[in-house]
Amino acid sequence: MFMWWSLTHSLTGIRALRNYPKQITSFSEARSIRGVGEKTALKIMEIINTGDLRRIEHERTDDVEVTRLFQGIYGVGK
């Protein structure tokens, strides 16, 4: 089941960040942007502090790539 509300919230946050006039430097600044929730602000801070996002690194693992490959075959996967 696809969660439309999740996509809607993500798009709202993306639009808000694109329209923000300066670089974000703190959690409170990220949180003060309308459309950016606590989870998004935490992810922004992770990117600021480490230069990367753990979730993206997980998506690039061999296990995830192989799973994605098999899900593209009719009758295999979910």
C-alpha positions in Angstrom: 0.0 0.0 0.0 1.5 3.3 -1.1 1.4 6.1 1.5 0.4 9.3 -0.3 0.7 11.4 2.9 4.4 10.5 3.2 5.1 11.6 -0.4 3.1 14.8 0.2 5.1 15.6 3.3 8.4 14.9 1.5 7.5 17.1 -1.4 6.4 19.9 0.9 9.7 19.7 2.7 11.7 19.6 -0.5 9.9 22.7 -1.8 10.5 24.6 1.4 14.2 23.8 1.4 14.6 24.8 -2.3 12.9 28.1 -1.6 15.0 28.8 1.5 17.2 31.8 0.7 20.4 30.7 2.6 22.4 27.7 3.7 21.0 26.0 6.9 23.5 25.8 9.7 21.5 24.5 12.8 18.7 22.2 13.8 16.6 25.1 15.1 17.0 27.0 11.8 16.0 23.9 9.8 13.0 23.3 12.2 11.8 26.9 11.8 11.3 26.4 8.1 7.6 25.8 7.4 7.2 22.4 5.9 10.3 20.9 7.6 9.5 18.6 10.5 11.7 17.2 13.2 12.7 14.0 11.3 13.7 16.1 8.2 15.6 18.6 10.4 17.5 15.7 12.0 18.4 14.3 8.5 19.6 17.8 7.5 21.8 18.0 10.5 23.2 14.5 9.8 24.1 15.7 6.3 25.6 18.9 7.7 27.7 17.1 10.3 28.9 14.1 8.3 28.5 15.1 4.7 26.3 12.1 4.1 23.0 10.3 5.0 23.1 6.8 6.5 19.9 5.9 4.8 21.4 6.6 1.4 24.4 4.5 2.2 22.1 1.6 3.1 20.2 1.9 -0.2 23.5 1.5 -2.0 24.4 -1.9 -0.4 24.6 -5.0 -2.5 21.7 -6.6 -0.6 19.3 -3.8 -1.5 20.5 -3.7 -5.1 19.9 -7.5 -5.5 16.5 -7.3 -3.8 15.5 -4.5 -6.2 16.7 -6.5 -9.2 14.6 -9.5 -8.1 11.5 -7.4 -7.4 11.6 -6.3 -11.0 11.0 -9.9 -12.2 7.3 -10.9 -12.5 6.3 -13.4 -9.8 9.5 -12.8 -7.7 9.9 -10.4 -4.7 7.0 -9.0 -2.8 
